[in-house]
Amino acid sequence: MTEKKLLKRIVIDPKIMLGKPVIKGTRLTVEIIVEKIAYGETMEEIKKDYPFLKEDDIRAAVLYAAKRLAHEEVYAA
């Protein structure tokens, strides 16, 4: 799946979860998915917790997070 198609799976709407990025058609935030991955959960475990998710939804969340981080300013300590 292309980057553009993956990113279309993420939506930001001020009326849904206070405008946090979510998987389209759900109230599941990118933040929750990325955090679960950070704690070592597999795609299969995440899909078990959220059976409505597709693998591409999880990939989209990770890609979205990476793209957002790529545009952050970095300051020297």
KOLTI-575914 format. One record per atom (N, C-alpha, C): y, z, x; residue in three letters; atom name; residue number from 0. Coordinates in nm, 2 decimals. Each point is the difference from the previous one (the first is absolute). Layout:
N
<pt><py>Y</py><pz>Z</pz><px>X</px><res>ala</res><atom>CA</atom><n>NUM</n></pt>
...
# end
This chain:
77
<pt><py>-0.12</py><pz>0.00</pz><px>0.09</px><res>met</res><atom>N</atom><n>0</n></pt>
<pt><py>0.12</py><pz>0.00</pz><px>-0.09</px><res>met</res><atom>CA</atom><n>0</n></pt>
<pt><py>0.12</py><pz>0.00</pz><px>0.09</px><res>met</res><atom>C</atom><n>0</n></pt>
<pt><py>0.11</py><pz>-0.07</pz><px>-0.04</px><res>thr</res><atom>N</atom><n>1</n></pt>
<pt><py>0.12</py><pz>-0.01</pz><px>0.08</px><res>thr</res><atom>CA</atom><n>1</n></pt>
<pt><py>0.08</py><pz>0.12</pz><px>-0.01</px><res>thr</res><atom>C</atom><n>1</n></pt>
<pt><py>0.09</py><pz>0.02</pz><px>0.10</px><res>glu</res><atom>N</atom><n>2</n></pt>
<pt><py>0.09</py><pz>0.11</pz><px>0.00</px><res>glu</res><atom>CA</atom><n>2</n></pt>
<pt><py>0.08</py><pz>0.01</pz><px>-0.13</px><res>glu</res><atom>C</atom><n>2</n></pt>
<pt><py>0.05</py><pz>-0.12</pz><px>-0.04</px><res>lys</res><atom>N</atom><n>3</n></pt>
<pt><py>0.09</py><pz>-0.01</pz><px>-0.12</px><res>lys</res><atom>CA</atom><n>3</n></pt>
<pt><py>-0.08</py><pz>0.05</pz><px>-0.12</px><res>lys</res><atom>C</atom><n>3</n></pt>
<pt><py>-0.12</py><pz>-0.05</pz><px>-0.02</px><res>lys</res><atom>N</atom><n>4</n></pt>
<pt><py>-0.08</py><pz>0.04</pz><px>-0.12</px><res>lys</res><atom>CA</atom><n>4</n></pt>
<pt><py>-0.03</py><pz>0.15</pz><px>0.01</px><res>lys</res><atom>C</atom><n>4</n></pt>
<pt><py>-0.03</py><pz>0.05</pz><px>0.11</px><res>leu</res><atom>N</atom><n>5</n></pt>
<pt><py>-0.03</py><pz>0.14</pz><px>0.01</px><res>leu</res><atom>CA</atom><n>5</n></pt>
<pt><py>0.12</py><pz>0.09</pz><px>-0.04</px><res>leu</res><atom>C</atom><n>5</n></pt>
<pt><py>0.12</py><pz>-0.04</pz><px>0.05</px><res>leu</res><atom>N</atom><n>6</n></pt>
<pt><py>0.12</py><pz>0.08</pz><px>-0.03</px><res>leu</res><atom>CA</atom><n>6</n></pt>
<pt><py>0.04</py><pz>-0.01</pz><px>-0.14</px><res>leu</res><atom>C</atom><n>6</n></pt>
<pt><py>-0.04</py><pz>-0.11</pz><px>-0.07</px><res>lys</res><atom>N</atom><n>7</n></pt>
<pt><py>0.03</py><pz>0.00</pz><px>-0.15</px><res>lys</res><atom>CA</atom><n>7</n></pt>
<pt><py>-0.08</py><pz>0.10</pz><px>-0.08</px><res>lys</res><atom>C</atom><n>7</n></pt>
<pt><py>-0.10</py><pz>0.06</pz><px>0.06</px><res>arg</res><atom>N</atom><n>8</n></pt>
<pt><py>-0.08</py><pz>0.11</pz><px>-0.06</px><res>arg</res><atom>CA</atom><n>8</n></pt>
<pt><py>0.08</py><pz>0.13</pz><px>0.00</px><res>arg</res><atom>C</atom><n>8</n></pt>
<pt><py>0.11</py><pz>0.01</pz><px>0.07</px><res>ile</res><atom>N</atom><n>9</n></pt>
<pt><py>0.08</py><pz>0.12</pz><px>0.01</px><res>ile</res><atom>CA</atom><n>9</n></pt>
<pt><py>0.13</py><pz>-0.02</pz><px>-0.08</px><res>ile</res><atom>C</atom><n>9</n></pt>
<pt><py>0.03</py><pz>0.10</pz><px>-0.08</px><res>val</res><atom>N</atom><n>10</n></pt>
<pt><py>0.13</py><pz>-0.01</pz><px>-0.08</px><res>val</res><atom>CA</atom><n>10</n></pt>
<pt><py>0.08</py><pz>0.12</pz><px>0.01</px><res>val</res><atom>C</atom><n>10</n></pt>
<pt><py>0.13</py><pz>-0.01</pz><px>-0.01</px><res>ile</res><atom>N</atom><n>11</n></pt>
<pt><py>0.09</py><pz>0.11</pz><px>0.00</px><res>ile</res><atom>CA</atom><n>11</n></pt>
<pt><py>0.08</py><pz>-0.01</pz><px>-0.13</px><res>ile</res><atom>C</atom><n>11</n></pt>
<pt><py>-0.01</py><pz>0.10</pz><px>-0.08</px><res>asp</res><atom>N</atom><n>12</n></pt>
<pt><py>0.07</py><pz>0.01</pz><px>-0.13</px><res>asp</res><atom>CA</atom><n>12</n></pt>
<pt><py>0.05</py><pz>0.14</pz><px>-0.01</px><res>asp</res><atom>C</atom><n>12</n></pt>
<pt><py>0.14</py><pz>0.02</pz><px>-0.02</px><res>pro</res><atom>N</atom><n>13</n></pt>
<pt><py>0.05</py><pz>0.13</pz><px>-0.01</px><res>pro</res><atom>CA</atom><n>13</n></pt>
<pt><py>-0.06</py><pz>0.08</pz><px>-0.12</px><res>pro</res><atom>C</atom><n>13</n></pt>
<pt><py>-0.06</py><pz>-0.07</pz><px>-0.10</px><res>lys</res><atom>N</atom><n>14</n></pt>
<pt><py>-0.06</py><pz>0.07</pz><px>-0.11</px><res>lys</res><atom>CA</atom><n>14</n></pt>
<pt><py>-0.14</py><pz>0.04</pz><px>0.03</px><res>lys</res><atom>C</atom><n>14</n></pt>
<pt><py>-0.06</py><pz>-0.04</pz><px>0.11</px><res>ile</res><atom>N</atom><n>15</n></pt>
<pt><py>-0.14</py><pz>0.04</pz><px>0.03</px><res>ile</res><atom>CA</atom><n>15</n></pt>
<pt><py>0.00</py><pz>0.08</pz><px>0.13</px><res>ile</res><atom>C</atom><n>15</n></pt>
<pt><py>-0.05</py><pz>0.12</pz><px>-0.01</px><res>met</res><atom>N</atom><n>16</n></pt>
<pt><py>-0.01</py><pz>0.09</pz><px>0.12</px><res>met</res><atom>CA</atom><n>16</n></pt>
<pt><py>0.13</py><pz>0.01</pz><px>0.08</px><res>met</res><atom>C</atom><n>16</n></pt>
<pt><py>0.11</py><pz>0.01</pz><px>-0.08</px><res>leu</res><atom>N</atom><n>17</n></pt>
<pt><py>0.14</py><pz>0.02</pz><px>0.06</px><res>leu</res><atom>CA</atom><n>17</n></pt>
<pt><py>0.03</py><pz>-0.11</pz><px>0.10</px><res>leu</res><atom>C</atom><n>17</n></pt>
<pt><py>-0.05</py><pz>-0.12</pz><px>-0.02</px><res>gly</res><atom>N</atom><n>18</n></pt>
<pt><py>0.03</py><pz>-0.11</pz><px>0.09</px><res>gly</res><atom>CA</atom><n>18</n></pt>
<pt><py>-0.08</py><pz>-0.01</pz><px>0.12</px><res>gly</res><atom>C</atom><n>18</n></pt>
<pt><py>-0.10</py><pz>0.08</pz><px>0.02</px><res>lys</res><atom>N</atom><n>19</n></pt>
<pt><py>-0.08</py><pz>-0.01</pz><px>0.12</px><res>lys</res><atom>CA</atom><n>19</n></pt>
<pt><py>-0.09</py><pz>-0.13</pz><px>-0.01</px><res>lys</res><atom>C</atom><n>19</n></pt>
<pt><py>-0.03</py><pz>-0.06</pz><px>0.11</px><res>pro</res><atom>N</atom><n>20</n></pt>
<pt><py>-0.09</py><pz>-0.12</pz><px>-0.01</px><res>pro</res><atom>CA</atom><n>20</n></pt>
<pt><py>-0.14</py><pz>0.04</pz><px>-0.05</px><res>pro</res><atom>C</atom><n>20</n></pt>
<pt><py>-0.05</py><pz>-0.08</pz><px>-0.10</px><res>val</res><atom>N</atom><n>21</n></pt>
<pt><py>-0.13</py><pz>0.03</pz><px>-0.06</px><res>val</res><atom>CA</atom><n>21</n></pt>
<pt><py>-0.08</py><pz>-0.13</pz><px>-0.01</px><res>val</res><atom>C</atom><n>21</n></pt>
<pt><py>-0.13</py><pz>0.02</pz><px>-0.02</px><res>ile</res><atom>N</atom><n>22</n></pt>
<pt><py>-0.08</py><pz>-0.12</pz><px>-0.02</px><res>ile</res><atom>CA</atom><n>22</n></pt>
<pt><py>0.03</py><pz>-0.05</pz><px>-0.14</px><res>ile</res><atom>C</atom><n>22</n></pt>
<pt><py>0.03</py><pz>-0.13</pz><px>-0.01</px><res>lys</res><atom>N</atom><n>23</n></pt>
<pt><py>0.04</py><pz>-0.07</pz><px>-0.12</px><res>lys</res><atom>CA</atom><n>23</n></pt>
<pt><py>-0.10</py><pz>0.04</pz><px>-0.12</px><res>lys</res><atom>C</atom><n>23</n></pt>
<pt><py>0.06</py><pz>0.04</pz><px>-0.11</px><res>gly</res><atom>N</atom><n>24</n></pt>
<pt><py>-0.07</py><pz>0.03</pz><px>-0.12</px><res>gly</res><atom>CA</atom><n>24</n></pt>
<pt><py>-0.06</py><pz>0.15</pz><px>0.00</px><res>gly</res><atom>C</atom><n>24</n></pt>
<pt><py>0.04</py><pz>0.07</pz><px>0.10</px><res>thr</res><atom>N</atom><n>25</n></pt>
<pt><py>-0.05</py><pz>0.14</pz><px>0.01</px><res>thr</res><atom>CA</atom><n>25</n></pt>
<pt><py>0.12</py><pz>0.10</pz><px>0.03</px><res>thr</res><atom>C</atom><n>25</n></pt>
<pt><py>-0.03</py><pz>0.12</pz><px>0.01</px><res>arg</res><atom>N</atom><n>26</n></pt>
<pt><py>0.09</py><pz>0.10</pz><px>0.05</px><res>arg</res><atom>CA</atom><n>26</n></pt>
<pt><py>-0.04</py><pz>0.06</pz><px>0.13</px><res>arg</res><atom>C</atom><n>26</n></pt>
<pt><py>-0.09</py><pz>-0.07</pz><px>0.07</px><res>leu</res><atom>N</atom><n>27</n></pt>
<pt><py>-0.06</py><pz>0.05</pz><px>0.13</px><res>leu</res><atom>CA</atom><n>27</n></pt>
<pt><py>0.09</py><pz>-0.05</pz><px>0.11</px><res>leu</res><atom>C</atom><n>27</n></pt>
<pt><py>0.06</py><pz>0.09</pz><px>0.07</px><res>thr</res><atom>N</atom><n>28</n></pt>
<pt><py>0.10</py><pz>-0.03</pz><px>0.11</px><res>thr</res><atom>CA</atom><n>28</n></pt>
<pt><py>-0.07</py><pz>-0.05</pz><px>0.13</px><res>thr</res><atom>C</atom><n>28</n></pt>
<pt><py>0.08</py><pz>-0.08</pz><px>0.07</px><res>val</res><atom>N</atom><n>29</n></pt>
<pt><py>-0.05</py><pz>-0.05</pz><px>0.13</px><res>val</res><atom>CA</atom><n>29</n></pt>
<pt><py>-0.01</py><pz>0.13</pz><px>0.09</px><res>val</res><atom>C</atom><n>29</n></pt>
<pt><py>0.08</py><pz>0.09</pz><px>-0.01</px><res>glu</res><atom>N</atom><n>30</n></pt>
<pt><py>0.00</py><pz>0.12</pz><px>0.07</px><res>glu</res><atom>CA</atom><n>30</n></pt>
<pt><py>-0.14</py><pz>0.07</pz><px>-0.01</px><res>glu</res><atom>C</atom><n>30</n></pt>
<pt><py>-0.05</py><pz>0.02</pz><px>-0.12</px><res>ile</res><atom>N</atom><n>31</n></pt>
<pt><py>-0.13</py><pz>0.07</pz><px>-0.01</px><res>ile</res><atom>CA</atom><n>31</n></pt>
<pt><py>-0.11</py><pz>-0.08</pz><px>0.06</px><res>ile</res><atom>C</atom><n>31</n></pt>
<pt><py>0.00</py><pz>-0.13</pz><px>-0.01</px><res>ile</res><atom>N</atom><n>32</n></pt>
<pt><py>-0.11</py><pz>-0.08</pz><px>0.06</px><res>ile</res><atom>CA</atom><n>32</n></pt>
<pt><py>0.01</py><pz>0.01</pz><px>0.15</px><res>ile</res><atom>C</atom><n>32</n></pt>
<pt><py>0.12</py><pz>-0.02</pz><px>0.06</px><res>val</res><atom>N</atom><n>33</n></pt>
<pt><py>0.01</py><pz>0.01</pz><px>0.15</px><res>val</res><atom>CA</atom><n>33</n></pt>
<pt><py>-0.04</py><pz>0.14</pz><px>0.05</px><res>val</res><atom>C</atom><n>33</n></pt>
<pt><py>0.04</py><pz>0.10</pz><px>-0.07</px><res>glu</res><atom>N</atom><n>34</n></pt>
<pt><py>-0.03</py><pz>0.14</pz><px>0.04</px><res>glu</res><atom>CA</atom><n>34</n></pt>
<pt><py>-0.16</py><pz>0.02</pz><px>0.00</px><res>glu</res><atom>C</atom><n>34</n></pt>
<pt><py>-0.06</py><pz>-0.05</pz><px>-0.11</px><res>lys</res><atom>N</atom><n>35</n></pt>
<pt><py>-0.15</py><pz>0.01</pz><px>0.00</px><res>lys</res><atom>CA</atom><n>35</n></pt>
<pt><py>-0.06</py><pz>-0.07</pz><px>0.12</px><res>lys</res><atom>C</atom><n>35</n></pt>
<pt><py>0.05</py><pz>-0.12</pz><px>0.03</px><res>ile</res><atom>N</atom><n>36</n></pt>
<pt><py>-0.06</py><pz>-0.07</pz><px>0.12</px><res>ile</res><atom>CA</atom><n>36</n></pt>
<pt><py>0.03</py><pz>0.08</pz><px>0.13</px><res>ile</res><atom>C</atom><n>36</n></pt>
<pt><py>0.12</py><pz>0.06</pz><px>0.01</px><res>ala</res><atom>N</atom><n>37</n></pt>
<pt><py>0.03</py><pz>0.08</pz><px>0.11</px><res>ala</res><atom>CA</atom><n>37</n></pt>
<pt><py>-0.10</py><pz>0.12</pz><px>0.02</px><res>ala</res><atom>C</atom><n>37</n></pt>
<pt><py>-0.04</py><pz>0.05</pz><px>-0.11</px><res>tyr</res><atom>N</atom><n>38</n></pt>
<pt><py>-0.10</py><pz>0.12</pz><px>0.00</px><res>tyr</res><atom>CA</atom><n>38</n></pt>
<pt><py>-0.14</py><pz>-0.05</pz><px>0.02</px><res>tyr</res><atom>C</atom><n>38</n></pt>
<pt><py>-0.02</py><pz>-0.13</pz><px>0.01</px><res>gly</res><atom>N</atom><n>39</n></pt>
<pt><py>-0.13</py><pz>-0.05</pz><px>0.04</px><res>gly</res><atom>CA</atom><n>39</n></pt>
<pt><py>-0.09</py><pz>-0.05</pz><px>-0.12</px><res>gly</res><atom>C</atom><n>39</n></pt>
<pt><py>0.06</py><pz>-0.01</pz><px>-0.12</px><res>glu</res><atom>N</atom><n>40</n></pt>
<pt><py>-0.07</py><pz>-0.05</pz><px>-0.11</px><res>glu</res><atom>CA</atom><n>40</n></pt>
<pt><py>-0.02</py><pz>-0.15</pz><px>0.02</px><res>glu</res><atom>C</atom><n>40</n></pt>
<pt><py>-0.12</py><pz>-0.05</pz><px>-0.04</px><res>thr</res><atom>N</atom><n>41</n></pt>
<pt><py>-0.03</py><pz>-0.14</pz><px>0.00</px><res>thr</res><atom>CA</atom><n>41</n></pt>
<pt><py>0.05</py><pz>-0.07</pz><px>-0.12</px><res>thr</res><atom>C</atom><n>41</n></pt>
<pt><py>0.00</py><pz>-0.13</pz><px>0.00</px><res>met</res><atom>N</atom><n>42</n></pt>
<pt><py>0.03</py><pz>-0.08</pz><px>-0.12</px><res>met</res><atom>CA</atom><n>42</n></pt>
<pt><py>-0.09</py><pz>0.03</pz><px>-0.11</px><res>met</res><atom>C</atom><n>42</n></pt>
<pt><py>-0.13</py><pz>0.02</pz><px>0.03</px><res>glu</res><atom>N</atom><n>43</n></pt>
<pt><py>-0.10</py><pz>0.03</pz><px>-0.10</px><res>glu</res><atom>CA</atom><n>43</n></pt>
<pt><py>0.03</py><pz>0.13</pz><px>-0.07</px><res>glu</res><atom>C</atom><n>43</n></pt>
<pt><py>0.04</py><pz>0.10</pz><px>0.08</px><res>glu</res><atom>N</atom><n>44</n></pt>
<pt><py>0.03</py><pz>0.13</pz><px>-0.05</px><res>glu</res><atom>CA</atom><n>44</n></pt>
<pt><py>0.13</py><pz>0.00</pz><px>-0.09</px><res>glu</res><atom>C</atom><n>44</n></pt>
<pt><py>0.10</py><pz>-0.08</pz><px>0.04</px><res>ile</res><atom>N</atom><n>45</n></pt>
<pt><py>0.12</py><pz>-0.01</pz><px>-0.07</px><res>ile</res><atom>CA</atom><n>45</n></pt>
<pt><py>-0.03</py><pz>-0.07</pz><px>-0.14</px><res>ile</res><atom>C</atom><n>45</n></pt>
<pt><py>-0.08</py><pz>-0.11</pz><px>0.01</px><res>lys</res><atom>N</atom><n>46</n></pt>
<pt><py>-0.03</py><pz>-0.07</pz><px>-0.12</px><res>lys</res><atom>CA</atom><n>46</n></pt>
<pt><py>-0.09</py><pz>0.09</pz><px>-0.10</px><res>lys</res><atom>C</atom><n>46</n></pt>
<pt><py>-0.07</py><pz>0.09</pz><px>0.06</px><res>lys</res><atom>N</atom><n>47</n></pt>
<pt><py>-0.08</py><pz>0.09</pz><px>-0.09</px><res>lys</res><atom>CA</atom><n>47</n></pt>
<pt><py>0.09</py><pz>0.10</pz><px>-0.07</px><res>lys</res><atom>C</atom><n>47</n></pt>
<pt><py>0.11</py><pz>0.04</pz><px>0.07</px><res>asp</res><atom>N</atom><n>48</n></pt>
<pt><py>0.10</py><pz>0.09</pz><px>-0.06</px><res>asp</res><atom>CA</atom><n>48</n></pt>
<pt><py>0.08</py><pz>-0.07</pz><px>-0.10</px><res>asp</res><atom>C</atom><n>48</n></pt>
<pt><py>0.03</py><pz>-0.13</pz><px>0.02</px><res>tyr</res><atom>N</atom><n>49</n></pt>
<pt><py>0.09</py><pz>-0.08</pz><px>-0.08</px><res>tyr</res><atom>CA</atom><n>49</n></pt>
<pt><py>-0.08</py><pz>-0.13</pz><px>-0.03</px><res>tyr</res><atom>C</atom><n>49</n></pt>
<pt><py>-0.09</py><pz>0.00</pz><px>-0.10</px><res>pro</res><atom>N</atom><n>50</n></pt>
<pt><py>-0.08</py><pz>-0.11</pz><px>-0.02</px><res>pro</res><atom>CA</atom><n>50</n></pt>
<pt><py>0.07</py><pz>-0.13</pz><px>-0.05</px><res>pro</res><atom>C</atom><n>50</n></pt>
<pt><py>0.12</py><pz>0.01</pz><px>-0.04</px><res>phe</res><atom>N</atom><n>51</n></pt>
<pt><py>0.08</py><pz>-0.11</pz><px>-0.04</px><res>phe</res><atom>CA</atom><n>51</n></pt>
<pt><py>0.06</py><pz>-0.08</pz><px>0.12</px><res>phe</res><atom>C</atom><n>51</n></pt>
<pt><py>-0.01</py><pz>0.06</pz><px>0.12</px><res>leu</res><atom>N</atom><n>52</n></pt>
<pt><py>0.05</py><pz>-0.07</pz><px>0.12</px><res>leu</res><atom>CA</atom><n>52</n></pt>
<pt><py>-0.10</py><pz>-0.11</pz><px>0.05</px><res>leu</res><atom>C</atom><n>52</n></pt>
<pt><py>0.06</py><pz>-0.10</pz><px>0.06</px><res>lys</res><atom>N</atom><n>53</n></pt>
<pt><py>-0.07</py><pz>-0.10</pz><px>0.07</px><res>lys</res><atom>CA</atom><n>53</n></pt>
<pt><py>0.02</py><pz>0.02</pz><px>0.15</px><res>lys</res><atom>C</atom><n>53</n></pt>
<pt><py>-0.08</py><pz>-0.05</pz><px>0.09</px><res>glu</res><atom>N</atom><n>54</n></pt>
<pt><py>0.02</py><pz>0.01</pz><px>0.14</px><res>glu</res><atom>CA</atom><n>54</n></pt>
<pt><py>0.13</py><pz>-0.06</pz><px>0.04</px><res>glu</res><atom>C</atom><n>54</n></pt>
<pt><py>0.04</py><pz>-0.11</pz><px>-0.06</px><res>asp</res><atom>N</atom><n>55</n></pt>
<pt><py>0.13</py><pz>-0.06</pz><px>0.03</px><res>asp</res><atom>CA</atom><n>55</n></pt>
<pt><py>0.12</py><pz>0.09</pz><px>-0.04</px><res>asp</res><atom>C</atom><n>55</n></pt>
<pt><py>-0.02</py><pz>0.08</pz><px>-0.10</px><res>asp</res><atom>N</atom><n>56</n></pt>
<pt><py>0.11</py><pz>0.10</pz><px>-0.03</px><res>asp</res><atom>CA</atom><n>56</n></pt>
<pt><py>0.02</py><pz>0.10</pz><px>0.12</px><res>asp</res><atom>C</atom><n>56</n></pt>
<pt><py>-0.11</py><pz>0.04</pz><px>0.05</px><res>ile</res><atom>N</atom><n>57</n></pt>
<pt><py>0.00</py><pz>0.09</pz><px>0.12</px><res>ile</res><atom>CA</atom><n>57</n></pt>
<pt><py>0.06</py><pz>-0.07</pz><px>0.12</px><res>ile</res><atom>C</atom><n>57</n></pt>
<pt><py>-0.04</py><pz>-0.12</pz><px>0.02</px><res>arg</res><atom>N</atom><n>58</n></pt>
<pt><py>0.06</py><pz>-0.07</pz><px>0.11</px><res>arg</res><atom>CA</atom><n>58</n></pt>
<pt><py>0.15</py><pz>-0.03</pz><px>-0.02</px><res>arg</res><atom>C</atom><n>58</n></pt>
<pt><py>0.04</py><pz>-0.02</pz><px>-0.12</px><res>ala</res><atom>N</atom><n>59</n></pt>
<pt><py>0.14</py><pz>-0.03</pz><px>-0.03</px><res>ala</res><atom>CA</atom><n>59</n></pt>
<pt><py>0.08</py><pz>0.13</pz><px>0.03</px><res>ala</res><atom>C</atom><n>59</n></pt>
<pt><py>-0.05</py><pz>0.12</pz><px>-0.03</px><res>ala</res><atom>N</atom><n>60</n></pt>
<pt><py>0.07</py><pz>0.12</pz><px>0.02</px><res>ala</res><atom>CA</atom><n>60</n></pt>
<pt><py>0.02</py><pz>0.02</pz><px>0.15</px><res>ala</res><atom>C</atom><n>60</n></pt>
<pt><py>-0.11</py><pz>-0.02</pz><px>0.08</px><res>val</res><atom>N</atom><n>61</n></pt>
<pt><py>0.02</py><pz>0.01</pz><px>0.15</px><res>val</res><atom>CA</atom><n>61</n></pt>
<pt><py>0.09</py><pz>-0.10</pz><px>0.05</px><res>val</res><atom>C</atom><n>61</n></pt>
<pt><py>0.00</py><pz>-0.12</pz><px>-0.04</px><res>leu</res><atom>N</atom><n>62</n></pt>
<pt><py>0.09</py><pz>-0.11</pz><px>0.04</px><res>leu</res><atom>CA</atom><n>62</n></pt>
<pt><py>0.14</py><pz>0.04</pz><px>-0.03</px><res>leu</res><atom>C</atom><n>62</n></pt>
<pt><py>0.02</py><pz>0.04</pz><px>-0.12</px><res>tyr</res><atom>N</atom><n>63</n></pt>
<pt><py>0.14</py><pz>0.04</pz><px>-0.05</px><res>tyr</res><atom>CA</atom><n>63</n></pt>
<pt><py>0.05</py><pz>0.11</pz><px>0.09</px><res>tyr</res><atom>C</atom><n>63</n></pt>
<pt><py>-0.08</py><pz>0.10</pz><px>0.03</px><res>ala</res><atom>N</atom><n>64</n></pt>
<pt><py>0.05</py><pz>0.11</pz><px>0.08</px><res>ala</res><atom>CA</atom><n>64</n></pt>
<pt><py>0.03</py><pz>-0.05</pz><px>0.14</px><res>ala</res><atom>C</atom><n>64</n></pt>
<pt><py>-0.08</py><pz>-0.09</pz><px>0.06</px><res>ala</res><atom>N</atom><n>65</n></pt>
<pt><py>0.02</py><pz>-0.05</pz><px>0.13</px><res>ala</res><atom>CA</atom><n>65</n></pt>
<pt><py>0.13</py><pz>-0.08</pz><px>0.00</px><res>ala</res><atom>C</atom><n>65</n></pt>
<pt><py>0.03</py><pz>-0.08</pz><px>-0.10</px><res>lys</res><atom>N</atom><n>66</n></pt>
<pt><py>0.12</py><pz>-0.08</pz><px>-0.01</px><res>lys</res><atom>CA</atom><n>66</n></pt>
<pt><py>0.12</py><pz>0.09</pz><px>-0.01</px><res>lys</res><atom>C</atom><n>66</n></pt>
<pt><py>-0.01</py><pz>0.10</pz><px>-0.07</px><res>arg</res><atom>N</atom><n>67</n></pt>
<pt><py>0.12</py><pz>0.10</pz><px>-0.02</px><res>arg</res><atom>CA</atom><n>67</n></pt>
<pt><py>0.03</py><pz>0.06</pz><px>0.14</px><res>arg</res><atom>C</atom><n>67</n></pt>
<pt><py>-0.11</py><pz>0.05</pz><px>0.07</px><res>leu</res><atom>N</atom><n>68</n></pt>
<pt><py>0.02</py><pz>0.06</pz><px>0.13</px><res>leu</res><atom>CA</atom><n>68</n></pt>
<pt><py>0.06</py><pz>-0.09</pz><px>0.10</px><res>leu</res><atom>C</atom><n>68</n></pt>
<pt><py>-0.03</py><pz>-0.13</pz><px>-0.01</px><res>ala</res><atom>N</atom><n>69</n></pt>
<pt><py>0.05</py><pz>-0.10</pz><px>0.10</px><res>ala</res><atom>CA</atom><n>69</n></pt>
<pt><py>0.15</py><pz>-0.01</pz><px>-0.01</px><res>ala</res><atom>C</atom><n>69</n></pt>
<pt><py>0.05</py><pz>0.03</pz><px>-0.12</px><res>his</res><atom>N</atom><n>70</n></pt>
<pt><py>0.15</py><pz>-0.01</pz><px>-0.01</px><res>his</res><atom>CA</atom><n>70</n></pt>
<pt><py>0.08</py><pz>0.13</pz><px>0.02</px><res>his</res><atom>C</atom><n>70</n></pt>
<pt><py>-0.07</py><pz>0.11</pz><px>0.03</px><res>glu</res><atom>N</atom><n>71</n></pt>
<pt><py>0.07</py><pz>0.12</pz><px>0.03</px><res>glu</res><atom>CA</atom><n>71</n></pt>
<pt><py>0.06</py><pz>0.00</pz><px>0.13</px><res>glu</res><atom>C</atom><n>71</n></pt>
<pt><py>0.12</py><pz>0.07</pz><px>0.01</px><res>glu</res><atom>N</atom><n>72</n></pt>
<pt><py>0.06</py><pz>0.02</pz><px>0.13</px><res>glu</res><atom>CA</atom><n>72</n></pt>
<pt><py>-0.07</py><pz>0.11</pz><px>0.08</px><res>glu</res><atom>C</atom><n>72</n></pt>
<pt><py>-0.01</py><pz>-0.02</pz><px>0.12</px><res>val</res><atom>N</atom><n>73</n></pt>
<pt><py>-0.06</py><pz>0.10</pz><px>0.09</px><res>val</res><atom>CA</atom><n>73</n></pt>
<pt><py>0.11</py><pz>0.06</pz><px>0.09</px><res>val</res><atom>C</atom><n>73</n></pt>
<pt><py>0.00</py><pz>0.13</pz><px>0.00</px><res>tyr</res><atom>N</atom><n>74</n></pt>
<pt><py>0.10</py><pz>0.07</pz><px>0.09</px><res>tyr</res><atom>CA</atom><n>74</n></pt>
<pt><py>-0.07</py><pz>0.07</pz><px>0.11</px><res>tyr</res><atom>C</atom><n>74</n></pt>
<pt><py>0.06</py><pz>-0.01</pz><px>0.12</px><res>ala</res><atom>N</atom><n>75</n></pt>
<pt><py>-0.05</py><pz>0.08</pz><px>0.11</px><res>ala</res><atom>CA</atom><n>75</n></pt>
<pt><py>0.01</py><pz>0.15</pz><px>-0.02</px><res>ala</res><atom>C</atom><n>75</n></pt>
<pt><py>-0.10</py><pz>0.07</pz><px>0.05</px><res>ala</res><atom>N</atom><n>76</n></pt>
<pt><py>0.00</py><pz>0.15</pz><px>-0.02</px><res>ala</res><atom>CA</atom><n>76</n></pt>
<pt><py>0.09</py><pz>0.06</pz><px>0.11</px><res>ala</res><atom>C</atom><n>76</n></pt>
# end
